[in-house]
């Protein structure tokens, strides 16, 4: 099955809400940017994309986030939320209805310091209500895991949205 990948590295996401994370330079030999999402305050990063013309409306969208614990800890979880709002040609860009949230649920973190954890979850295109040509506003945040929450910052290195194509 073919997919279109929408990728957001840290430079492509903006903290536009009242609560926003800090950006940090991480790594010693291969330096890169990462957003540091707090464990006690829900902080948001914003972006947008256009839905492909040939979206498979019967398919499933996959959300992938490359993360890393700022400080490694064993047996810890994180939870993420991706809020979205789709508008099309001749529709209000700032409608009164709120974002719709797609939650990852609790996801286990790799305990080893400096090791990446890929967090993935899915939703059907039908439930997302995205259609060809929609302009989709997205914002991603860290929510509190229901059990064994990771204490301290979670680094966000890459957000990928995989959209199924017909």
ABEGO torsion letter per residue (X at the ends): XBBBBBBBBAAABBBABABBBBBBBBEAABBBBBBBBBAABBBBBBBBBBBBAABBAABBBBBBBBBBBABBBBGBBBBBBBBBBBBBBGBBABBABBBBBBBAEBBBBBABBGBBBBBBBBBBAAAAGBBBGBBBBBBBBBBBBABGBBBEBBBBABBBBBBBBX
